[in-house]
Amino acid sequence: MNMIKYEYLLDGSNKSTVLSDAITLDGVEFIKLSNVNDTPETRKKLYELVKEGVIDDPGQNGIFETFDQFSKKIFGHYWKNNKTQFLATYKGEWIGLCSITIDKEKKVAKCGLTVVKKRYRGYGIASYLKNLSIDYCRSEGLLKMVTEVDESNYPMMKINQQNGFKRVT
Ligand SMILES: CC(C)(COP(=O)(O)OP(=O)(O)OC[C@H]1O[C@@H](n2cnc3c(N)ncnc32)[C@H](O)[C@@H]1OP(=O)(O)O)[C@@H](O)C(=O)NCCC(=O)NCCS
């Protein structure tokens, strides 16, 4: 496993390029985790999404926690940072997530998991979510975003490059 590092400087030299009309599936909506209540149903929806992303990410080991373990160990991170969990929904189903964590002192955002459920891939949803996260970081006055991608993850590398992330290793 070889991780490639990227960064995105929020100094005005980069402008978002992906618009909502680039999404080729009608009816997709975008919310944040902070727009919903913490209920067993929303936890389950988040769990299913995170699980699919982690299991499918070539940069991970293909193993994921049970729902109970997720609730105890992992959910707290997402909920604490619920303003920076960008979600795509379709007819009530949660189909995409782009997660970032902000270090306020350093003014740096670290990109976490980006995932789109398999049958909804290729519609530009991940790119759009990525752009929402970039716009948010810009509006918060951050300096940069950093991310790491497994060298075999071509879709994710493409999304980063298309959206202005520059390779640093
Ligand atoms: C990576 C992932 C989020 C992409 O979601 P998506 O909504 O299908 O992505 P988009 O439709 O926005 O764009 C994907 C881009 O990658 C391209 N792409 C898709 N598969 C590709 C491949 N095998 N090789 C090269 N490019 C590929 C698409 O053509 C598209 O580019 P385009 O806009 O020029 O057509 C999705 O594949 C996924 O959930 N993967 C599993 C989890 C994961 O690995 N996440 C990343 C690590 S955190």
The ligand as an ORCA input file, in Angstrom:
! r2SCAN-3c Opt
* xyz 0 1
  C     -14.006      7.131     -5.115
  C     -15.538      7.255     -5.157
  C     -15.986      8.051     -3.943
  C     -15.941      8.018     -6.461
  O     -17.342      8.286     -6.431
  P     -18.151      8.764     -7.750
  O     -19.360      9.512     -7.300
  O     -18.334      7.641     -8.665
  O     -17.129      9.789     -8.397
  P     -17.454     10.873     -9.536
  O     -18.583     10.354    -10.387
  O     -17.613     12.210     -8.896
  O     -16.115     10.973    -10.376
  C     -15.309      9.900    -10.556
  C     -14.288     10.288    -11.613
  O     -13.361      9.242    -11.614
  C     -13.407      8.618    -12.867
  N     -13.228      7.203    -12.670
  C     -14.096      6.299    -12.178
  N     -13.543      5.084    -12.160
  C     -12.275      5.241    -12.654
  C     -11.188      4.346    -12.879
  N     -11.262      3.041    -12.574
  N     -10.036      4.858    -13.390
  C      -9.929      6.175    -13.687
  N     -10.934      7.071    -13.466
  C     -12.082      6.586    -12.962
  C     -14.757      8.944    -13.454
  O     -14.753      8.830    -14.868
  C     -14.925     10.360    -12.991
  O     -14.195     11.249    -13.802
  P     -14.955     12.167    -14.923
  O     -15.714     13.213    -14.150
  O     -13.858     12.746    -15.741
  O     -15.849     11.250    -15.684
  C     -16.217      5.873     -5.195
  O     -15.651      5.123     -6.230
  C     -16.102      5.108     -3.880
  O     -16.929      5.248     -2.998
  N     -15.046      4.276     -3.735
  C     -14.842      3.472     -2.509
  C     -14.344      4.288     -1.337
  C     -13.033      4.944     -1.632
  O     -12.085      4.338     -2.142
  N     -12.924      6.236     -1.270
  C     -11.711      7.003     -1.455
  C     -10.769      6.892     -0.324
  S     -11.323      7.830      1.059
*
